[in-house]
Amino acid sequence: MDRRIIARQIMENLETPLRQCSCNKKFIISGQKKDGQMGKFWHIDRTNENIAMECNSVSARSAALKVATRNTSQICIADTSNGKLHVFQGSKRLLADHEKNKFTESRNITTKPEVRKMCYYTMNRQLERKDVSDIVRHLSMLIDDDGVLN
């Protein structure tokens, strides 16, 4: 059976509308964000009360891993879609011999980020940029300046 006929049959049977991506000619389901799709996460700098970094990631853990690659030990991640605040302890370690390959050698990758979740807090609302001071206030209730849980 021709691929176009199969794609047309799939589109007719779906309730959610499909749109065609022009870059690679694949069909993408449009609609609300589901598990496994990218979301926006903020790394919050508590000392300056600002957004230090924005990440598009699948989960808060993957966003924390991106932040940990920049030598950050205390990582505060805000999930903008559902208002959850996540606190991670981050570090970097050297790659073991069995983890090295042609890819890591060609790009001079020598370390690997590691994160450990300390706690989380749910604000039960979507977050906007104007909420950063409120986010920092909630984070100070969870952890002190040294990163120790309250």
Protein Blocks (a to p, Z undefined) as FASTA:
>chain_A
ZZklmmmmmmmmpmbdcdddfklopacdeddddehiacddddddfklopafbdcddfbfk
lmmmmmmmnopabdcdddfknopacddddddddddfklgcfklmmnopabdcddddfbdc
dehiacdfklmmmmmmmmmmmpcfkopaZZ
